[in-house]
Amino acid sequence: MEQLSWIRPTACANANNCPEVAITADTVYLRSSLQPDAIAQLTRDEWRSLLSGVRNSEFDV
């Protein structure tokens, strides 16, 4: 895997339990700062769908 540049939300800048994202030309990688070796891989379309679902409260319980 290529060297990835991980970013996290500014609200999590100094926290230990945060989502982290690395974006390349074709792929969006997601991981938790608690388990940095467990990486999910999404296409850009899947990433857009995930963000849309979060914004539209589709995952609220």
DAQUISUL-V751205 format. One record per backbone hydrogen bond with DSSP energy under -1.0 kcal/mol. NH is the residue of the N-H (numbers start at 1). CO is the residue of the C=O. If there is no record, write none. Layout:
# DAQUISUL-V751205
{{NH CO} {NH CO}}
This chain:
# DAQUISUL-V751205
{{7 21} {12 9} {13 10} {15 12} {20 31} {21 7} {22 29} {24 27} {28 42} {29 22} {30 40} {31 20} {33 18} {38 35} {39 37} {40 30} {42 28} {47 43} {48 44} {49 45} {50 46} {51 47} {52 48} {53 49} {54 50} {55 51} {56 52} {57 54} {58 53} {60 57}}
